[in-house]
Amino acid sequence: MSTQQAHIPPAHPAYILRGHAAPVHATRFVRANARLLTADADGWVVLWGTATRRAVAVWRAHQGAVLGLGELGAENFVTHGRDSHLCVWHLPLADESSFSTVLPVDDASAPRKQPWLLHSLTVNTLNFCAFAMLAAPGPTPTSNTAATDTATDIGVNARQEAVLAVPSVRDEQIDVLHLPSERRTSIVPRLGFKTGMIMALALSRPQASPSGPLCLVSAYESGHIALHVLDATSGSSWTRLYVAQPHAQPPLSVCVLPAAEMEAAEASAPKPKSKSATKTLSTKHAGQQGLTARSDGRLLATAGWDGRVRVYAARSLRELAVLKWHKEGCYAVCFAEVGGAGADAGSVAQGGGVGGGGDVLITREAGTATTTVRRRREDKARSVHWLAAGSKDGKVSLWEIY
């Protein structure tokens, strides 16, 4: 086996997206893998078509670096910038053709049309920690509402519910916010001892149950990791179930495995007796950030300051692949949805502008689908097990893995 592995050629990216003139700080697959969102240190956001690998919408979301990206419902995107703003943008599929496709690397000075701004929250960004979000099932139009009514469509999307967590302006505390009300619903208190800045956050519910307890994982500059659960009765107080210090250096990111969904954080579960990690891997590589889990819970990936993306088996933490192409450090990495979340999501895209939207047309209905070249290409792109990595060089590499 070792001899065979020695002769396996190194992996190469399937595509390179060259659109940003500044380091890429965030990446995320959206619209059931039909699109890829990327954002950079100058505040620019590019929406790419995964089938064509071309931009379908470009706009400047922030005046500072973008820390994180999110998707809220089918038509809303969330951006978190270093300009102390967290924004929710409404960008319907049918409107993509009206947006500029001129990339920042080609012209970063010309103004671009922005999507409809549904929400803009002022948040603390002094510590570089990106927001965490957990979306609730969104409302749907009533039966007597016309689907083509733009004002109604925006109103429905503006009512999409979500819980957000961001570092508070008060040291070592966490603000929990609600959308669409834009209210702060609770504060997660400091741990009671000196931890330094909050470095990373993750929100989840056990078994992804809408009625399950809301759980929050927080990572601190001191190397501490804490698990908090929201009291279901009060809806505003948090109980700390677990705190440990598994790291000697500040953790750069945290994530929750979809398969586990924080089962240990059930409200009725006892506090863990051990404060040591259940499994630890010494990677011997400093500067690994952007930790992310694939939707099936089988793989983990990190973006390395050494320009390498490393892929691990989630259960054993065994290193499965080292993806090397970028000459400069990588800051962001994301997986496409697998196991039905992306490949079998049904109707996705229609008409679009230069270089992407116009090349995509899908309408899937049981027994009535018409096979076309465009649809086959789109279906294939959506079903690929993509991994996207963003780098300091402004480029995004797309890899097909596992």
C-alpha positions in Angstrom: 0.0 0.0 0.0 2.8 2.4 0.9 4.4 1.7 -2.5 1.2 2.5 -4.4 0.6 5.7 -2.4 4.2 6.8 -3.2 3.3 6.7 -6.9 0.0 8.6 -6.6 0.5 11.9 -8.4 -0.2 15.1 -6.4 -3.6 16.6 -6.7 -4.2 19.6 -8.9 -7.0 22.1 -8.7 -9.8 21.6 -11.2 -10.1 25.4 -11.8 -8.6 28.7 -10.6 -10.9 31.7 -10.2 -9.0 34.9 -10.7 -11.2 37.7 -9.7 -9.9 39.5 -6.5 -7.1 42.0 -6.3 -6.9 41.6 -2.5 -6.5 38.5 -0.2 -9.6 36.3 -0.2 -10.9 36.1 3.4 -14.2 34.1 3.0 -15.7 31.5 0.7 -19.1 29.8 0.7 -21.1 27.6 -1.7 -24.7 28.9 -2.0 -27.9 28.2 -4.0 -27.5 24.4 -3.6 -23.9 24.5 -5.0 -25.0 26.4 -8.1 -23.1 29.4 -6.9 -19.9 30.2 -5.0 -19.5 33.4 -2.9 -16.1 34.8 -2.3 -15.1 38.0 -0.5 -11.8 39.8 0.0 -9.8 42.2 2.2 -11.1 45.3 0.3 -14.8 44.4 1.0 -15.6 43.1 -2.5 -18.0 40.1 -2.9 -18.1 38.0 -6.1 -20.9 35.5 -6.9 -19.6 32.8 -9.2 -21.5 30.2 -11.3 -20.0 26.8 -10.5 -21.0 25.4 -13.9 -19.3 28.2 -15.9 -16.7 29.4 -13.3 -17.6 33.0 -14.3 -18.9 35.9 -12.2 -22.6 36.5 -12.2 -22.7 39.4 -9.7 -20.0 41.6 -8.2 -20.5 44.3 -5.6 -18.6 46.0 -2.8 -20.4 45.0 0.4 -18.0 46.7 2.9 -15.4 49.4 3.2 -13.2 47.0 5.1 -12.2 43.4 4.9 -15.0 40.8 4.9 -14.7 38.4 7.9 -17.4 36.0 7.0 -20.2 35.0 4.6 -23.6 33.3 5.2 -26.7 32.3 3.3 -30.2 33.0 4.8 -32.9 31.3 2.8 -32.7 30.9 -0.9 -32.2 34.6 -1.8 -30.4 36.3 1.0 -26.7 36.5 1.6 -25.0 37.7 4.9 -21.7 39.5 4.9 -19.7 40.6 8.0 -17.1 43.3 7.5 -14.3 44.9 9.4 -16.2 48.2 9.0 -18.3 47.2 12.0 -21.3 46.2 9.9 -23.1 42.9 9.4 -25.3 43.1 6.3 -28.1 40.9 4.9 -28.5 41.3 1.1 -31.5 40.3 -1.0 -30.3 38.9 -4.3 -33.0 36.8 -6.1 -31.8 34.4 -8.8 -33.8 36.2 -11.5 -32.1 39.5 -10.7 -28.5 38.3 -11.2 -28.5 39.5 -14.8 -28.9 43.1 -13.7 -25.6 43.1 -11.7 -22.1 44.0 -12.9 -19.7 41.1 -13.7 -16.6 43.3 -13.9 -14.2 41.7 -11.4 -12.3 43.8 -8.8 -9.0 42.6 -10.3 -10.0 44.3 -13.5 -11.5 47.5 -12.1 -11.8 48.2 -8.4 -12.7 51.9 -8.7 -15.9 51.9 -10.7 -19.1 51.8 -8.6 -21.3 48.7 -8.8 -25.0 48.1 -8.2 -25.6 46.6 -4.8 -28.3 44.1 -3.9 -31.2 45.2 -1.8 -30.0 45.8 1.7 -32.5 44.1 4.1 -30.6 44.5 7.3 -27.5 46.4 8.5 -26.4 45.8 12.1 -23.6 47.6 13.8 -21.3 45.0 15.5 -17.9 44.8 17.2 -15.1 43.8 14.8 -12.0 44.8 16.8 -10.9 41.2 17.3 -11.3 39.8 13.8 -13.8 37.2 14.9 -16.4 36.3 12.2 -20.1 36.0 13.1 -21.9 32.7 13.7 -25.4 32.1 12.4 -28.2 29.6 12.8 -31.1 30.1 10.4 -34.7 29.0 11.1 -37.0 27.8 8.3 -38.2 30.9 6.5 -41.7 32.1 6.0 -43.4 31.4 2.7 -45.8 33.7 0.7 -49.5 33.2 1.4 -51.7 31.6 -1.3 -53.2 34.9 -2.4 -49.8 36.5 -2.8 -48.4 36.9 -6.4 -45.0 35.3 -6.7 -44.0 38.1 -9.1 -44.7 40.9 -6.7 -41.3 42.3 -6.0 -42.3 44.3 -2.9 -44.0 41.2 -1.4 -41.0 39.0 -2.2 -38.7 41.4 -0.4 -41.0 41.6 2.5 -41.2 37.8 2.8 -37.4 37.5 2.7 -37.0 40.3 5.2 -38.9 38.1 7.7 -36.4 35.3 7.5 -35.5 34.3 11.0 -32.0 33.7 12.3 -29.9 33.8 15.4 -26.5 35.5 15.2 -23.6 35.5 17.6 -20.9 38.2 17.5 -18.2 39.4 20.0 -19.6 42.1 22.3 -18.0 45.5 22.7 -17.5 44.4 26.3 -14.4 42.2 26.6 -14.9 38.5 26.6 -18.7 38.7 26.3 -20.8 37.5 23.3 -23.9 39.3 21.9 -26.7 37.1 20.6 -28.9 38.9 18.0 -32.2 38.0 16.3 -33.3 38.6 12.8 -35.4 40.1 11.4 -36.0 42.2 14.6 -32.3 43.2 14.8 -32.6 43.0 18.6 -30.0 41.7 21.0 -31.8 38.9 22.8 -29.1 37.8 25.2 -25.5 38.1 26.3 -23.2 35.2 27.0 -21.2 36.3 30.0 -17.4 36.0 30.3 -16.0 32.8 31.7 -15.0 34.3 35.1 -11.2 34.4 34.5 -8.9 36.1 32.0 -9.3 34.6 28.6 -8.4 37.4 26.2 -10.3 38.2 23.1 -12.9 35.9 21.5 -11.3 34.3 18.5 -14.1 32.1 17.0 -17.8 31.2 17.4 -20.1 28.4 16.2 -23.9 28.0 16.8 -25.9 24.7 16.6 -28.8 22.7 17.8 -28.6 19.0 18.7 -29.8 16.8 15.9 -30.6 20.0 14.0 -34.0 20.1 15.8 -35.8 23.4 15.4 -37.1 22.9 19.0 -33.8 21.7 20.5 -31.7 23.8 22.8 -29.5 26.5 21.2 -25.8 25.8 21.7 -22.9 28.0 21.3 -19.2 27.1 21.1 -16.7 29.9 21.8 -12.9 30.0 21.5 -10.7 32.4 23.3 -7.2 34.0 22.9 -6.0 32.1 26.0 -6.6 28.7 24.2 -9.9 28.0 26.1 -12.9 26.4 24.4 -16.3 26.8 26.0 -19.7 25.2 25.3 -22.9 27.2 26.3 -26.6 26.2 26.1 -29.5 28.7 26.1 -32.0 28.2 28.9 -35.3 27.3 27.2 -37.4 28.7 29.9 -36.0 32.2 30.1 -34.8 32.4 26.5 -32.1 34.9 27.6 -29.8 33.2 30.1 -26.9 30.8 29.2 -25.5 27.9 31.1 -21.9 26.9 30.6 -21.7 23.1 30.2 -18.0 22.8 29.4 -14.8 24.7 29.5 -11.3 23.5 28.8 -7.9 24.7 27.6 -6.8 22.3 24.9 -4.7 24.8 23.0 -1.5 26.6 24.1 -2.0 29.2 21.4 -5.1 31.1 20.3 -7.6 28.9 18.4 -8.1 30.3 14.9 -11.5 28.7 14.2 -14.1 26.2 15.5 -16.8 24.2 13.8 -19.5 21.7 14.7 -19.7 18.3 13.0 -23.1 18.0 11.3 -23.4 14.3 12.2 -22.9 15.0 15.9 -24.7 18.3 16.1 -23.5 18.8 19.6 -25.3 15.9 21.2 -23.4 16.5 24.4 -25.1 19.8 24.7 -28.6 18.4 25.3 -30.3 20.5 28.0 -30.9 17.4 30.1 -27.3 16.1 29.7 -25.0 16.2 32.7 -21.9 18.3 32.6 -18.9 16.5 31.1 -16.7 15.0 33.8 -13.5 15.4 31.8 -12.0 18.7 30.8 -9.7 17.1 28.3 -10.3 16.8 24.6 -11.7 13.4 23.5 -9.4 13.3 20.5 -6.3 15.4 19.7 -4.2 15.6 16.6 -0.8 17.4 16.5 -0.6 18.6 12.9 2.9 20.1 13.4 1.8 23.0 11.1 1.2 26.4 12.6 -1.3 28.8 11.2 -4.2 26.5 10.2 -7.5 28.5 10.1 -10.9 28.3 8.5 -11.7 24.9 10.0 -14.8 23.6 8.3 -16.8 20.3 8.1 -18.4 18.8 5.1 -22.2 18.5 5.3 -22.1 14.7 5.6 -19.8 15.1 8.7 -17.1 12.8 7.2 -14.4 15.4 6.3 -12.7 18.4 7.8 -10.5 20.9 6.1 -8.2 23.8 7.1 -6.6 26.7 5.2 -2.9 27.0 6.0 -0.7 30.1 6.1 1.8 27.9 4.3 -0.4 27.9 1.2 -1.7 24.4 1.7 -5.2 23.1 2.3 -5.3 20.0 4.5 -8.2 17.5 4.5 -8.8 15.2 7.5 -11.1 12.3 8.3 -13.5 13.7 10.9 -13.8 10.5 12.9 -10.1 9.5 13.1 -8.5 13.0 12.4 -6.2 11.2 9.9 -4.7 13.5 7.3 -6.2 12.4 4.0 -4.8 15.0 1.6 -2.6 18.1 1.3 -3.7 20.3 -1.5 -0.9 22.5 -2.7 -1.1 25.1 -5.5 -1.1 28.6 -3.9 2.3 30.2 -3.5 1.0 32.4 -0.6 -1.0 31.7 2.5 -4.6 30.4 2.4 -7.2 32.1 4.6 -10.5 30.5 3.8 -11.8 27.1 2.8 -15.3 25.6 2.3 -17.0 22.4 1.1 -19.9 22.1 -1.3 -23.0 20.4 0.2 -23.1 16.7 -0.4 -25.6 13.9 0.2 -28.6 15.4 -1.4 -28.3 19.0 0.0 -26.8 20.2 -3.2 -27.1 17.6 -5.9 -30.8 16.9 -5.5 -32.2 20.3 -4.5 -34.3 20.7 -7.7 -34.8 23.9 -9.6 -31.9 26.3 -9.1 -31.0 28.8 -11.8 -32.4 30.7 -14.7 -31.3 33.3 -17.2 -28.4 35.6 -16.3 -25.9 38.2 -17.5 -22.6 38.1 -19.1 -20.5 35.0 -18.5 -22.6 32.8 -16.3 -26.2 33.5 -15.7 -27.1 33.2 -19.4 -25.4 29.8 -19.6 -27.5 28.3 -16.8 -31.1 27.1 -17.1 -32.6 24.4 -15.0 -36.3 23.5 -14.4 -36.7 20.1 -12.7 -40.1 18.6 -12.2 -40.9 15.0 -11.7 -41.4 13.3 -15.1 -41.2 16.5 -17.1 -37.5 17.3 -17.1 -36.0 18.0 -20.5 -32.4 17.0 -20.9 -30.3 19.9 -22.3 -26.6 20.6 -22.4 -27.0 23.5 -20.0 -28.9 21.4 -17.5 -26.4 18.5 -17.7 -23.6 20.9 -17.1 -25.3 22.5 -14.2 -26.4 19.2 -12.6 -22.8 18.0 -12.9 -21.4 21.1 -11.3 -23.9 20.9 -8.4 -23.2 17.3 -7.7 -19.4 17.6 -7.7 -17.7 17.3 -4.2 -16.1 20.7 -4.5 -13.7 22.2 -2.1 -12.9 25.9 -2.6 -9.8 27.7 -1.0 -9.2 31.4 -0.9 -5.7 32.8 -0.7 -3.6 35.9 0.0 -2.8 36.0 -3.7 -6.5 36.9 -4.5 -7.1 33.6 -6.3 -9.6 30.9 -5.4 -8.8 27.3 -6.2 -11.5 24.7 -6.8 -10.7 21.1 -6.1 -12.7 17.9 -6.7 -12.1 15.6 -3.7 -13.7 12.5 -2.2 
